[in-house]
Amino acid sequence: MNSDTDIKLNILLIESNLSSRSHLKRILKQSGCLNITVVKNGAELISKPKLLDFDLLILDFDIDNCFTGTEFIRQLLTLKILQDHTRIIFITDQADKVSADLPFRYVTTDIIEKPVNHAKLTQKLQYFDASSKRLKLLLKQLSKANGIQKQNILQHAQFVGLDNQEKNELNLIKATNLLKCDLPGTALDTLKTISNAAIQASAQIALFNLCGNESKFKLTLLKMQSLNILSRKQILYKVHHAINKKESFQALKIFDNLDEFSFTTEEVELKALLILENHSIEEATDYLQQKLRTTLENQHYRNSLSLTWIKCLVLDRTLNHKADQEFNELFALRCKKAWSEISQNQSPIDMSGYQNVIKLILNICLEPENKDKHLSKLNILIKQPQDCHKQLLLTCAHALLKQVKVLHNLYNKRLSLIGMMDLSAQEISFNYCMNKVFNDQFRDPKIKAALFNRWGIDKQNQGMSFQALSQFSQAHLLMPLNSVYLLNFLNTMQSLNINKYWQFSQKNLIKHAQTLELNSQQDQRLKQLSVETL
């Protein structure tokens, strides 16, 4: 029989250590938790993904030597199996490290320090239990609503008796959903009501990055620095910004501000790619081998470093159009050496899925005369499930075989590893590599601009206005005299009520459009845009 003190949260506990698992389960039961599911490791949730119907996940931040907690949560988000209302509690003895790069979610991601204090955990459980029902109700209503209905729900979403944390949570939900309704100005006003300075600034910088507001983006970074809340993620935003401006050397210098000792595998990969860009494959290899020499016990970490080594080698070979037989043989030898590191280790994550793609890439380079045979194998591999590593390798394989049509489809439909308000080293690395391969294969600005414009229209039709804005801006940047691309860009800026998107202002774009030769329909639309901009 349930009592008033029972906690009705549906809880998933992920813990590999038997002693810790038993201890935590005992505390949860003593706290009044009735619905507890226990999983021994996170790898099985990733390898056999299904929707996780839980109100709360409790896990050690260093989850079973496979991932850090943030890496694991982002994997769940990428797989779309973590529900919006699900809260997270990380258990750790490194609270500062954990709080520096929490995945951006508008529901609470909390931290409990080791050893776990029974009273403190119970207090958090009771707090989450009290607010869980209304949170689920609000998110359920929003998930089933269209744009206008969402705005009405958000306008009237008021709850009585909320404390500051609950108000902040509610306002993050409102702001994120207002962005989905293409209302960035209202979303920003909502973020200003958040009382926690770190949460507010972190959300604002994500919004300014999304909306292309460079001046406010930089001001918010300075604000965070002055308040001493410039976390790991904000440094990643600076790296991301430098890469987008094609300032990879500056990105590498910014990256050196992070503590090298505490690098995640994704951060090591990003630094290795920047070393490859600014120096050479030899220096990138030396950096990764140094990391391998200093990482002795964590086999998954070692495997991830070795896979990064292979990805750097493959990217370098894909971009090298003067490779001869001698270079290809050296490339194959280096890849086999990196793979031998993986084959020597045991890891809860299955690495064998990458082996067939890597073997095919080596065969493409060593046996160019067997192109039809390689294409046949590639057509089989591309139909299999993909993660970001495999998608990059497959993209490189298509580039090596000059299969540009499939390549640009892979690029356009590349995996999104984070939500619209988040950023991670893995996302930066993946997009950096995909951009390098795409730009190398598509050098004609006319063809690239036409692709970006078409993809922008597709995104707009799917209701993804911010992604459409990014695509239209790239089309215009490549072909500034094309009136169709320019008007598509202007239309999207105006529909989002964005006056300036990075270096482009509506006012200057309209002046530029007035110098172009337009048909009567385009001229009429430009006059409307001019009036609406005033």
ZAMARGU-4260 file (C-alpha; in steps of 0.2 Angstrom, whole numbers, plus 5000, padded with zeros to 4 digits):
<rodrens>
0) 5000/5000/5000 | 5007/5017/4996 | 5009/5030/5009 | 5010/5049/5009 | 5029/5048/5011
5) 5031/5036/4996 | 5041/5044/4981 | 5032/5039/4965 | 5046/5044/4953 | 5050/5030/4941
10) 5069/5029/4943 | 5083/5021/4933 | 5099/5017/4943 | 5114/5014/4932 | 5129/5007/4942
15) 5142/4994/4937 | 5149/4991/4955 | 5140/4978/4965 | 5143/4986/4982 | 5139/5004/4976
20) 5123/4997/4967 | 5117/4988/4983 | 5121/5004/4994 | 5112/5016/4982 | 5097/5004/4980
25) 5095/5002/4999 | 5096/5022/5001 | 5082/5024/4988 | 5071/5011/4996 | 5073/5019/5013
30) 5069/5035/5005 | 5052/5029/5000 | 5056/5025/4982 | 5044/5011/4975 | 5049/5010/4956
35) 5067/5007/4954 | 5075/4999/4939 | 5093/4994/4940 | 5105/4993/4925 | 5123/4987/4927
40) 5131/4998/4913 | 5126/5011/4901 | 5133/5002/4886 | 5118/4990/4885 | 5106/5005/4884
45) 5116/5012/4869 | 5118/4996/4860 | 5100/4991/4861 | 5091/5008/4861 | 5073/5010/4866
50) 5063/5024/4874 | 5068/5026/4892 | 5051/5029/4901 | 5059/5036/4918 | 5057/5052/4928
55) 5074/5051/4935 | 5091/5044/4930 | 5104/5041/4944 | 5122/5037/4938 | 5140/5038/4943
60) 5148/5052/4932 | 5162/5040/4927 | 5150/5027/4921 | 5158/5010/4919 | 5173/5016/4910
65) 5164/5019/4894 | 5159/5037/4894 | 5159/5052/4906 | 5141/5056/4912 | 5139/5070/4899
70) 5145/5059/4885 | 5132/5046/4890 | 5118/5058/4891 | 5122/5066/4874 | 5122/5049/4867
75) 5104/5046/4874 | 5099/5063/4867 | 5106/5059/4850 | 5097/5042/4849 | 5081/5051/4855
80) 5078/5039/4869 | 5079/5051/4883 | 5062/5060/4887 | 5061/5078/4890 | 5054/5077/4907
85) 5068/5065/4913 | 5079/5073/4927 | 5097/5067/4929 | 5107/5065/4945 | 5126/5063/4943
90) 5136/5055/4958 | 5154/5061/4958 | 5169/5065/4969 | 5173/5079/4956 | 5159/5091/4957
95) 5168/5106/4949 | 5173/5095/4934 | 5155/5088/4931 | 5147/5105/4933 | 5159/5113/4919
100) 5150/5104/4905 | 5133/5098/4909 | 5122/5094/4894 | 5110/5108/4891 | 5093/5103/4896
105) 5079/5113/4903 | 5075/5101/4916 | 5087/5099/4931 | 5104/5090/4929 | 5110/5089/4947
110) 5125/5083/4956 | 5127/5073/4973 | 5145/5072/4979 | 5152/5055/4986 | 5150/5048/4998
115) 5131/5049/4996 | 5123/5058/5010 | 5106/5049/5013 | 5097/5065/5019 | 5103/5075/5005
120) 5098/5062/4992 | 5081/5060/5000 | 5078/5079/5000 | 5082/5079/4981 | 5070/5065/4978
125) 5056/5073/4987 | 5059/5089/4978 | 5058/5081/4961 | 5043/5070/4966 | 5033/5086/4971
130) 5036/5095/4954 | 5037/5080/4942 | 5018/5078/4939 | 5015/5096/4933 | 5032/5096/4923
135) 5026/5080/4913 | 5009/5088/4910 | 5016/5104/4903 | 5029/5095/4892 | 5016/5082/4886
140) 5004/5097/4881 | 5019/5105/4871 | 5024/5089/4862 | 5006/5088/4855 | 5004/5106/4850
145) 5007/5116/4834 | 5015/5133/4834 | 5000/5143/4838 | 4994/5131/4852 | 5012/5131/4859
150) 5012/5150/4861 | 4995/5149/4870 | 5001/5136/4882 | 5017/5145/4885 | 5008/5161/4888
155) 4997/5154/4901 | 5009/5142/4909 | 5009/5148/4927 | 5011/5138/4942 | 5008/5143/4960
160) 5020/5141/4974 | 5036/5138/4964 | 5053/5141/4971 | 5068/5149/4961 | 5074/5133/4954
165) 5057/5128/4948 | 5054/5145/4941 | 5071/5144/4932 | 5066/5127/4925 | 5049/5133/4919
170) 5057/5148/4910 | 5070/5137/4901 | 5056/5126/4895 | 5047/5142/4889 | 5062/5150/4881
175) 5067/5134/4871 | 5049/5131/4865 | 5048/5149/4860 | 5063/5147/4849 | 5054/5132/4841
180) 5040/5144/4838 | 5052/5156/4829 | 5051/5169/4842 | 5069/5172/4848 | 5066/5190/4855
185) 5052/5183/4866 | 5064/5168/4871 | 5077/5181/4876 | 5065/5191/4886 | 5061/5175/4895
190) 5079/5170/4898 | 5081/5187/4907 | 5069/5182/4921 | 5080/5168/4926 | 5088/5171/4943
195) 5103/5160/4942 | 5117/5170/4933 | 5127/5154/4927 | 5111/5146/4920 | 5105/5163/4912
200) 5122/5167/4904 | 5124/5149/4897 | 5107/5149/4889 | 5109/5167/4882 | 5126/5162/4874
205) 5117/5147/4866 | 5103/5158/4859 | 5115/5172/4853 | 5125/5158/4844 | 5109/5151/4836
210) 5103/5168/4831 | 5120/5174/4824 | 5121/5189/4836 | 5140/5191/4836 | 5141/5207/4847
215) 5130/5200/4861 | 5138/5183/4859 | 5155/5191/4863 | 5148/5202/4877 | 5140/5187/4886
220) 5157/5178/4885 | 5165/5193/4893 | 5151/5194/4906 | 5154/5175/4911 | 5173/5178/4912
225) 5170/5193/4924 | 5158/5183/4935 | 5171/5168/4935 | 5158/5157/4927 | 5167/5154/4910
230) 5164/5135/4910 | 5172/5122/4899 | 5157/5124/4887 | 5159/5142/4885 | 5177/5139/4880
235) 5171/5127/4867 | 5159/5140/4860 | 5174/5151/4857 | 5183/5137/4848 | 5168/5134/4838
240) 5166/5152/4834 | 5185/5153/4828 | 5183/5137/4817 | 5167/5145/4809 | 5178/5160/4805
245) 5191/5149/4797 | 5203/5154/4811 | 5209/5136/4816 | 5226/5142/4823 | 5216/5154/4835
250) 5205/5139/4839 | 5220/5129/4844 | 5226/5143/4855 | 5210/5145/4864 | 5209/5126/4866
255) 5225/5127/4876 | 5216/5136/4890 | 5208/5120/4895 | 5216/5108/4907 | 5224/5095/4896
260) 5224/5082/4910 | 5205/5082/4911 | 5202/5080/4892 | 5187/5069/4887 | 5190/5058/4872
265) 5180/5070/4861 | 5191/5085/4867 | 5207/5075/4863 | 5199/5072/4845 | 5195/5090/4842
270) 5213/5095/4847 | 5221/5082/4836 | 5210/5088/4821 | 5216/5106/4825 | 5234/5100/4826
275) 5232/5091/4809 | 5224/5107/4801 | 5238/5118/4807 | 5253/5107/4807 | 5254/5089/4800
280) 5247/5071/4801 | 5264/5067/4810 | 5261/5079/4824 | 5243/5074/4826 | 5249/5056/4827
285) 5262/5060/4840 | 5249/5069/4850 | 5237/5054/4850 | 5251/5042/4854 | 5257/5052/4868
290) 5239/5051/4875 | 5239/5033/4873 | 5255/5031/4882 | 5248/5040/4897 | 5231/5031/4897
295) 5235/5013/4903 | 5219/5007/4912 | 5203/5014/4904 | 5202/5003/4888 | 5187/5012/4881
300) 5196/5028/4882 | 5211/5020/4873 | 5200/5013/4860 | 5192/5030/4857 | 5209/5038/4855
305) 5214/5024/4843 | 5198/5027/4833 | 5202/5046/4832 | 5219/5042/4826 | 5211/5032/4811
310) 5199/5046/4808 | 5213/5058/4807 | 5223/5047/4795 | 5207/5044/4784 | 5203/5063/4783
315) 5221/5067/4779 | 5221/5054/4765 | 5204/5059/4758 | 5210/5077/4757 | 5226/5072/4748
320) 5224/5072/4729 | 5242/5068/4725 | 5244/5052/4735 | 5254/5039/4726 | 5256/5020/4729
325) 5270/5023/4742 | 5259/5036/4751 | 5244/5024/4751 | 5254/5009/4758 | 5261/5021/4772
330) 5243/5026/4775 | 5237/5008/4776 | 5251/5003/4788 | 5247/5017/4800 | 5229/5013/4800
335) 5233/4994/4804 | 5244/5000/4818 | 5230/5011/4825 | 5218/4996/4823 | 5230/4984/4832
340) 5228/4995/4847 | 5209/4993/4847 | 5210/4974/4844 | 5222/4972/4860 | 5209/4980/4871
345) 5192/4974/4878 | 5178/4987/4879 | 5160/4986/4884 | 5157/4996/4867 | 5158/4985/4852
350) 5171/4993/4840 | 5170/4979/4827 | 5156/4989/4817 | 5169/5001/4811 | 5181/4988/4805
355) 5172/4984/4788 | 5172/5002/4783 | 5190/5005/4787 | 5195/4989/4778 | 5185/4996/4763
360) 5194/5012/4763 | 5211/5004/4763 | 5205/4993/4748 | 5199/5009/4739 | 5217/5016/4741
365) 5227/5001/4738 | 5216/4993/4724 | 5209/5008/4714 | 5206/4997/4699 | 5192/4987/4708
370) 5181/5002/4709 | 5165/4993/4705 | 5169/4980/4718 | 5171/4994/4731 | 5155/5002/4726
375) 5146/4986/4728 | 5152/4984/4746 | 5149/5003/4750 | 5131/5001/4745 | 5129/4987/4757
380) 5138/4996/4772 | 5128/5013/4769 | 5112/5003/4773 | 5118/4998/4790 | 5115/5008/4806
385) 5126/5023/4808 | 5134/5033/4822 | 5144/5049/4819 | 5161/5039/4817 | 5154/5027/4804
390) 5145/5041/4795 | 5161/5051/4793 | 5171/5036/4787 | 5157/5032/4775 | 5157/5050/4768
395) 5176/5049/4766 | 5174/5032/4757 | 5162/5041/4745 | 5174/5055/4742 | 5188/5043/4738
400) 5177/5035/4725 | 5170/5052/4718 | 5152/5047/4722 | 5147/5066/4725 | 5128/5064/4724
405) 5128/5051/4739 | 5141/5062/4747 | 5131/5078/4747 | 5116/5068/4753 | 5126/5061/4768
410) 5132/5079/4772 | 5115/5086/4772 | 5107/5072/4782 | 5122/5071/4794 | 5118/5066/4812
415) 5113/5080/4824 | 5123/5075/4840 | 5115/5089/4852 | 5100/5099/4854 | 5098/5117/4847
420) 5104/5125/4863 | 5119/5114/4867 | 5137/5112/4861 | 5150/5098/4863 | 5167/5094/4857
425) 5160/5079/4848 | 5148/5090/4838 | 5162/5102/4833 | 5174/5088/4828 | 5161/5079/4818
430) 5154/5095/4809 | 5172/5101/4806 | 5177/5084/4797 | 5161/5083/4787 | 5163/5102/4781
435) 5181/5098/4776 | 5176/5083/4765 | 5161/5092/4758 | 5171/5108/4754 | 5185/5098/4746
440) 5173/5089/4735 | 5162/5103/4730 | 5173/5118/4725 | 5162/5126/4712 | 5153/5140/4722
445) 5138/5139/4710 | 5135/5121/4714 | 5137/5123/4732 | 5126/5138/4733 | 5112/5129/4724
450) 5114/5114/4736 | 5113/5126/4752 | 5098/5135/4745 | 5089/5119/4741 | 5093/5112/4758
455) 5087/5129/4766 | 5070/5127/4757 | 5069/5109/4764 | 5072/5114/4782 | 5060/5129/4780
460) 5046/5116/4774 | 5050/5105/4789 | 5048/5120/4801 | 5066/5121/4805 | 5069/5140/4803
465) 5086/5142/4811 | 5093/5128/4801 | 5086/5136/4785 | 5093/5153/4790 | 5110/5145/4791
470) 5109/5137/4774 | 5102/5152/4765 | 5116/5163/4773 | 5129/5151/4766 | 5121/5151/4749
475) 5121/5170/4749 | 5139/5171/4755 | 5144/5160/4740 | 5134/5169/4727 | 5130/5187/4733
480) 5124/5192/4716 | 5110/5179/4716 | 5094/5188/4719 | 5084/5171/4724 | 5097/5167/4737
485) 5097/5184/4744 | 5078/5186/4745 | 5077/5169/4753 | 5089/5174/4766 | 5081/5191/4769
490) 5063/5182/4771 | 5070/5170/4784 | 5078/5184/4794 | 5063/5194/4794 | 5051/5180/4798
495) 5063/5176/4814 | 5063/5195/4817 | 5082/5195/4817 | 5090/5211/4811 | 5108/5205/4810
500) 5114/5187/4807 | 5133/5187/4810 | 5141/5199/4797 | 5124/5202/4788 | 5112/5215/4793
505) 5094/5216/4785 | 5097/5235/4781 | 5113/5231/4771 | 5106/5216/4762 | 5091/5227/4756
510) 5103/5240/4750 | 5113/5227/4741 | 5097/5219/4733 | 5092/5236/4727 | 5107/5236/4716
515) 5103/5219/4708 | 5092/5216/4693 | 5075/5209/4699 | 5059/5203/4691 | 5043/5211/4695
520) 5038/5198/4708 | 5055/5200/4717 | 5055/5219/4716 | 5038/5219/4724 | 5044/5207/4738
525) 5059/5218/4741 | 5048/5233/4743 | 5038/5224/4756 | 5054/5219/4765 | 5060/5237/4765
530) 5044/5244/4772 | 5044/5230/4786 | 5062/5234/4790 | 5059/5252/4794
</rodrens>
